[in-house]
């Protein structure tokens, strides 16, 4: 007598919520909402291919009647566009790298070490989010002038490198890393630096990628702080160069729109490279500390 083999147990299915089901209504609403936020960007891109006369036609044309690339040629030839681009890339990349290191070190200490006043220090760090830049702008500038960093790219890189937002984001994500992994590494003789470099950072890649996107975008789009610190045209960033395209008696809108599109490309490239990590971190970091 043969005993029939037991049927394989079915894997438990996770019930899906209403928002995760393939509901056409939600998909249409999401598409309409995305288009609503993309309308200004799409309009800028389309208008950058229009001539100066066509920009002021009423009613406005949806698509350019005669698409032209002259606007982009004028934008590239207006001033030292290549130099401004290199300055902006240097500021954004270096500032992002410094932010990743400093914020991750602070988040590691606040998430995985137990010491007196830890929660107070964390709350104090979060409280600085409510302090606007205008309040501390003058003191920071005076400090930079004392140490000789005014009219220097380092003067716009160092002050905003460590941010409370970055510390909060990374700390909340690191709380989800089990402490048993760190204890096992310590038992095996790993130093604290080795734990940070070989365990914490690799496991925190989604949060680090998210912070990298935010930091690069913040520094790339920054206008006020470079406008205050920098005085030499040779050290200007792209945002300052865009402001100079606005003349005293008139504005070449076609060239300005083309230059604006060019300044948006690096941010788009960074997001496309890191978007899979950004999406994986969208629901992470919700562990209560």
TIPA-334945 format. One record per residue (C-alpha): residue in one letter; x, y, z. Coordinates in Angstrom, 2 decimals, padded with zeros to 5 digits. Example, Ala and Ser with C-alpha at 12.3 -4.5 7.8 and 13.67 -1.06 7.14 Angstrom:
+--------+---------+---------+---------+
| residu |       x |       y |       z |
+--------+---------+---------+---------+
|      A |  012.30 | -004.50 |  007.80 |
|      S |  013.67 | -001.06 |  007.14 |
+--------+---------+---------+---------+
This chain:
+--------+---------+---------+---------+
| residu |       x |       y |       z |
+--------+---------+---------+---------+
|      X |  000.00 |  000.00 |  000.00 |
|      X |  001.48 |  003.28 | -001.10 |
|      X |  000.91 |  006.44 |  000.84 |
|      X |  000.07 |  009.32 | -001.46 |
|      X |  002.46 |  012.24 | -001.24 |
|      X |  001.17 |  015.21 |  000.59 |
|      X |  000.17 |  018.09 | -001.58 |
|      X |  002.55 |  021.03 | -001.29 |
|      X |  001.25 |  023.71 |  000.99 |
|      X |  000.14 |  026.80 | -000.77 |
|      X |  002.11 |  029.90 | -000.02 |
|      X |  000.11 |  032.35 |  002.03 |
|      X | -001.11 |  035.24 | -000.02 |
|      X | -000.90 |  038.73 |  001.36 |
|      X | -004.15 |  040.59 |  001.09 |
|      X | -003.81 |  043.68 | -001.02 |
|      X | -005.26 |  046.96 |  000.03 |
|      X | -007.54 |  049.00 | -002.16 |
|      X | -004.74 |  051.35 | -003.12 |
|      X | -002.47 |  048.52 | -004.33 |
|      X | -005.06 |  046.84 | -006.50 |
|      X | -005.06 |  047.51 | -010.22 |
|      X | -007.93 |  049.91 | -010.05 |
|      X | -008.29 |  051.94 | -013.28 |
|      X | -009.72 |  054.88 | -011.35 |
|      X | -006.63 |  055.20 | -009.15 |
|      X | -004.35 |  054.79 | -012.15 |
|      X | -006.12 |  057.56 | -014.05 |
|      X | -006.05 |  059.86 | -011.02 |
|      X | -002.34 |  059.18 | -010.51 |
|      X | -001.64 |  059.90 | -014.18 |
|      X | -003.62 |  063.15 | -014.08 |
|      X | -001.84 |  064.23 | -010.89 |
|      X |  001.57 |  063.49 | -012.44 |
|      X |  000.67 |  065.46 | -015.57 |
|      X | -000.53 |  068.35 | -013.44 |
|      X |  002.84 |  068.65 | -011.74 |
|      X |  004.73 |  068.12 | -015.01 |
|      X |  002.86 |  070.79 | -016.98 |
|      X |  005.33 |  073.61 | -016.09 |
|      X |  008.33 |  071.43 | -016.94 |
|      X |  006.82 |  070.26 | -020.22 |
|      X |  005.90 |  073.84 | -021.13 |
|      X |  009.46 |  075.05 | -020.48 |
|      X |  010.95 |  072.27 | -022.62 |
|      X |  008.55 |  072.93 | -025.50 |
|      X |  008.97 |  076.71 | -025.30 |
|      X |  012.75 |  076.38 | -025.39 |
|      X |  012.45 |  075.37 | -029.06 |
|      X |  010.29 |  078.37 | -030.00 |
|      X |  011.52 |  081.62 | -031.48 |
|      X |  011.34 |  084.82 | -029.45 |
|      X |  008.42 |  086.12 | -031.51 |
|      X |  006.42 |  082.91 | -031.15 |
|      X |  006.72 |  083.00 | -027.35 |
|      X |  004.46 |  086.07 | -027.20 |
|      X |  001.83 |  084.90 | -029.68 |
|      X | -001.71 |  084.95 | -028.30 |
|      X | -003.32 |  082.50 | -028.04 |
|      X | -000.10 |  080.58 | -027.33 |
|      X |  000.85 |  077.68 | -029.57 |
|      X |  001.03 |  074.25 | -027.99 |
|      X |  003.90 |  073.06 | -030.20 |
|      X |  006.53 |  075.22 | -031.90 |
|      X |  005.57 |  076.08 | -035.46 |
|      X |  009.21 |  076.04 | -036.51 |
|      X |  011.36 |  074.25 | -033.96 |
|      X |  014.83 |  075.73 | -033.65 |
|      X |  017.96 |  074.84 | -031.74 |
|      X |  019.40 |  078.35 | -031.96 |
|      X |  018.23 |  079.01 | -028.41 |
|      X |  020.47 |  076.25 | -027.08 |
|      X |  023.41 |  077.51 | -029.12 |
|      X |  022.91 |  080.99 | -027.69 |
|      X |  022.66 |  079.56 | -024.16 |
|      X |  025.93 |  077.64 | -024.56 |
|      X |  027.66 |  080.70 | -026.00 |
|      X |  026.33 |  083.10 | -023.35 |
|      X |  029.25 |  083.63 | -021.01 |
|      X |  031.39 |  080.74 | -019.78 |
|      X |  028.67 |  078.10 | -019.67 |
|      X |  031.17 |  075.26 | -019.41 |
|      X |  032.95 |  076.91 | -016.47 |
|      X |  029.67 |  077.52 | -014.65 |
|      X |  028.68 |  073.90 | -015.22 |
|      X |  031.97 |  072.63 | -013.79 |
|      X |  031.57 |  074.86 | -010.74 |
|      X |  028.02 |  073.62 | -010.11 |
|      X |  029.01 |  069.99 | -010.57 |
|      X |  031.96 |  070.38 | -008.21 |
|      X |  029.80 |  072.02 | -005.55 |
|      X |  026.93 |  069.52 | -005.87 |
|      X |  029.07 |  066.36 | -005.99 |
|      X |  031.56 |  067.29 | -003.24 |
|      X |  028.82 |  068.64 | -000.97 |
|      X |  026.79 |  065.45 | -001.48 |
|      X |  029.75 |  063.21 | -000.64 |
|      X |  030.53 |  065.21 |  002.52 |
|      X |  026.86 |  065.11 |  003.50 |
|      X |  026.71 |  061.33 |  003.10 |
|      X |  029.75 |  060.83 |  005.36 |
|      X |  028.89 |  063.32 |  008.09 |
|      X |  025.18 |  062.52 |  008.25 |
|      X |  025.73 |  058.76 |  008.22 |
|      X |  028.27 |  058.99 |  011.06 |
|      X |  025.89 |  061.05 |  013.18 |
|      X |  022.96 |  058.77 |  012.34 |
|      X |  025.01 |  055.68 |  013.21 |
|      X |  025.86 |  057.08 |  016.64 |
|      X |  022.26 |  058.13 |  017.35 |
|      X |  020.77 |  054.84 |  016.14 |
|      X |  023.15 |  052.17 |  017.45 |
|      X |  024.84 |  053.59 |  020.55 |
|      X |  023.33 |  053.99 |  024.00 |
|      X |  024.61 |  057.02 |  025.90 |
|      X |  023.19 |  059.59 |  028.25 |
|      X |  021.35 |  062.41 |  026.49 |
|      X |  021.01 |  060.58 |  023.19 |
|      X |  017.31 |  061.30 |  022.77 |
|      X |  017.77 |  064.94 |  023.80 |
|      X |  020.59 |  065.33 |  021.28 |
|      X |  018.41 |  063.80 |  018.56 |
|      X |  015.49 |  066.09 |  019.39 |
|      X |  017.84 |  069.07 |  019.44 |
|      X |  019.06 |  068.09 |  015.98 |
|      X |  015.49 |  067.87 |  014.69 |
|      X |  014.65 |  071.23 |  016.27 |
|      X |  017.19 |  072.93 |  014.01 |
|      X |  014.95 |  072.10 |  011.03 |
|      X |  012.60 |  074.84 |  012.22 |
|      X |  015.36 |  077.48 |  012.10 |
|      X |  015.19 |  079.24 |  008.71 |
|      X |  018.35 |  079.98 |  006.77 |
|      X |  017.76 |  083.73 |  007.04 |
|      X |  018.29 |  083.57 |  010.82 |
|      X |  021.77 |  082.01 |  010.68 |
|      X |  022.86 |  083.43 |  007.33 |
|      X |  024.71 |  086.47 |  008.73 |
|      X |  026.58 |  084.56 |  011.52 |
|      X |  027.70 |  081.89 |  009.05 |
|      X |  028.91 |  084.53 |  006.61 |
|      X |  030.90 |  086.26 |  009.35 |
|      X |  032.54 |  082.97 |  010.30 |
|      X |  033.43 |  082.29 |  006.67 |
|      X |  034.95 |  085.75 |  006.36 |
|      X |  037.07 |  085.17 |  009.47 |
|      X |  038.51 |  081.93 |  008.09 |
|      X |  038.91 |  083.27 |  004.55 |
|      X |  036.34 |  081.15 |  002.73 |
|      X |  034.31 |  083.96 |  001.19 |
|      X |  034.35 |  084.09 | -002.61 |
|      X |  035.32 |  080.41 | -002.59 |
|      X |  033.48 |  077.30 | -003.72 |
|      X |  034.33 |  075.72 | -000.37 |
|      X |  032.40 |  078.51 |  001.29 |
|      X |  029.18 |  077.21 | -000.26 |
|      X |  030.08 |  073.53 |  000.20 |
|      X |  031.01 |  073.24 |  003.87 |
|      X |  028.24 |  075.14 |  005.77 |
|      X |  025.24 |  073.15 |  004.46 |
|      X |  027.06 |  069.78 |  004.34 |
|      X |  025.53 |  068.31 |  007.52 |
|      X |  021.74 |  068.64 |  007.59 |
|      X |  019.25 |  067.58 |  010.28 |
|      X |  017.03 |  066.15 |  007.55 |
|      X |  019.80 |  063.82 |  006.44 |
|      X |  020.55 |  062.73 |  010.00 |
|      X |  016.88 |  062.00 |  010.63 |
|      X |  016.45 |  060.06 |  007.38 |
|      X |  019.52 |  057.87 |  007.91 |
|      X |  018.92 |  057.34 |  011.63 |
|      X |  015.37 |  056.10 |  011.06 |
|      X |  016.60 |  053.69 |  008.42 |
|      X |  019.51 |  052.41 |  010.54 |
|      X |  017.10 |  051.60 |  013.36 |
|      X |  015.71 |  048.84 |  011.14 |
|      X |  019.13 |  047.12 |  010.99 |
|      X |  019.17 |  044.35 |  013.67 |
|      X |  021.55 |  044.96 |  016.54 |
|      X |  022.42 |  041.24 |  016.53 |
|      X |  024.41 |  041.74 |  013.31 |
|      X |  026.56 |  044.38 |  014.98 |
|      X |  027.04 |  042.28 |  018.14 |
|      X |  028.12 |  039.29 |  016.05 |
|      X |  030.66 |  041.47 |  014.25 |
|      X |  032.03 |  042.73 |  017.58 |
|      X |  032.36 |  039.15 |  018.85 |
|      X |  034.36 |  038.34 |  015.71 |
|      X |  036.73 |  041.17 |  016.54 |
|      X |  035.52 |  043.84 |  014.14 |
|      X |  036.29 |  047.42 |  015.10 |
|      X |  033.61 |  050.10 |  015.24 |
|      X |  034.95 |  051.66 |  012.06 |
|      X |  034.79 |  048.27 |  010.30 |
|      X |  031.18 |  047.83 |  011.47 |
|      X |  030.29 |  051.25 |  010.11 |
|      X |  032.11 |  050.81 |  006.81 |
|      X |  031.41 |  047.13 |  006.04 |
|      X |  027.99 |  046.58 |  007.61 |
|      X |  026.10 |  049.81 |  008.23 |
|      X |  026.86 |  051.57 |  004.96 |
|      X |  026.15 |  048.59 |  002.64 |
|      X |  022.86 |  047.90 |  004.41 |
|      X |  021.89 |  051.59 |  004.25 |
|      X |  022.35 |  052.01 |  000.49 |
|      X |  018.66 |  052.83 | -000.19 |
|      X |  018.63 |  055.59 |  002.42 |
|      X |  022.02 |  056.89 |  001.28 |
|      X |  020.81 |  057.01 | -002.33 |
|      X |  017.71 |  058.93 | -001.26 |
|      X |  019.82 |  061.43 |  000.67 |
|      X |  022.19 |  061.73 | -002.31 |
|      X |  019.29 |  062.70 | -004.57 |
|      X |  018.04 |  065.29 | -002.11 |
|      X |  021.49 |  066.71 | -001.36 |
|      X |  022.49 |  066.96 | -005.02 |
|      X |  019.21 |  068.68 | -005.86 |
|      X |  019.51 |  071.15 | -002.97 |
|      X |  023.06 |  072.16 | -003.79 |
|      X |  022.49 |  072.25 | -007.54 |
|      X |  019.45 |  074.54 | -007.25 |
|      X |  020.88 |  076.73 | -004.49 |
|      X |  020.90 |  080.40 | -005.43 |
|      X |  020.72 |  082.54 | -002.28 |
|      X |  023.81 |  081.24 | -000.50 |
|      X |  026.13 |  081.31 | -003.56 |
|      X |  024.80 |  084.79 | -004.35 |
|      X |  025.92 |  085.97 | -000.90 |
|      X |  029.28 |  084.18 | -000.69 |
|      X |  030.58 |  084.42 | -004.27 |
|      X |  031.66 |  087.67 | -005.87 |
|      X |  033.92 |  086.55 | -008.73 |
|      X |  032.23 |  085.67 | -011.98 |
|      X |  034.76 |  082.90 | -012.60 |
|      X |  033.44 |  081.07 | -009.52 |
|      X |  029.76 |  081.46 | -010.30 |
|      X |  027.39 |  078.53 | -010.48 |
|      X |  024.78 |  077.88 | -013.13 |
|      X |  022.01 |  079.39 | -011.02 |
|      X |  023.90 |  082.67 | -010.78 |
|      X |  024.57 |  082.52 | -014.52 |
|      X |  020.84 |  082.14 | -015.17 |
|      X |  020.17 |  085.26 | -013.12 |
|      X |  022.65 |  087.19 | -015.26 |
|      X |  020.65 |  086.33 | -018.38 |
|      X |  017.97 |  088.67 | -017.06 |
|      X |  019.15 |  092.00 | -018.47 |
|      X |  018.51 |  095.44 | -017.02 |
|      X |  016.21 |  096.55 | -019.83 |
|      X |  015.00 |  093.25 | -021.27 |
|      X |  015.08 |  089.48 | -021.08 |
|      X |  015.99 |  087.07 | -023.85 |
|      X |  013.34 |  084.54 | -022.86 |
|      X |  014.22 |  081.99 | -025.55 |
|      X |  017.82 |  081.76 | -024.40 |
|      X |  016.78 |  081.75 | -020.75 |
|      X |  014.35 |  078.86 | -021.30 |
|      X |  016.98 |  076.85 | -023.18 |
|      X |  019.53 |  077.43 | -020.41 |
|      X |  016.93 |  076.38 | -017.83 |
|      X |  016.38 |  073.08 | -019.63 |
|      X |  020.13 |  072.46 | -019.70 |
|      X |  020.37 |  073.04 | -015.96 |
|      X |  017.63 |  070.47 | -015.33 |
|      X |  019.45 |  067.65 | -017.13 |
|      X |  022.00 |  066.75 | -014.40 |
|      X |  019.27 |  066.43 | -011.76 |
|      X |  017.27 |  064.20 | -014.09 |
|      X |  020.32 |  062.00 | -014.75 |
|      X |  021.07 |  061.64 | -011.01 |
|      X |  017.47 |  060.67 | -010.26 |
|      X |  017.34 |  058.11 | -013.08 |
|      X |  020.56 |  056.50 | -011.84 |
|      X |  019.37 |  056.26 | -008.23 |
|      X |  015.61 |  055.92 | -008.62 |
|      X |  015.47 |  052.19 | -007.87 |
|      X |  017.12 |  052.81 | -004.50 |
|      X |  014.89 |  055.82 | -003.91 |
|      X |  011.72 |  053.81 | -004.56 |
|      X |  012.89 |  050.95 | -002.32 |
|      X |  013.38 |  053.46 |  000.48 |
|      X |  009.99 |  055.13 |  000.02 |
|      X |  008.40 |  053.14 |  002.85 |
|      X |  011.53 |  052.47 |  004.89 |
|      X |  012.63 |  054.25 |  008.01 |
|      X |  009.27 |  053.97 |  009.75 |
|      X |  010.70 |  052.10 |  012.73 |
|      X |  009.98 |  053.81 |  016.00 |
|      X |  013.16 |  054.78 |  017.83 |
+--------+---------+---------+---------+
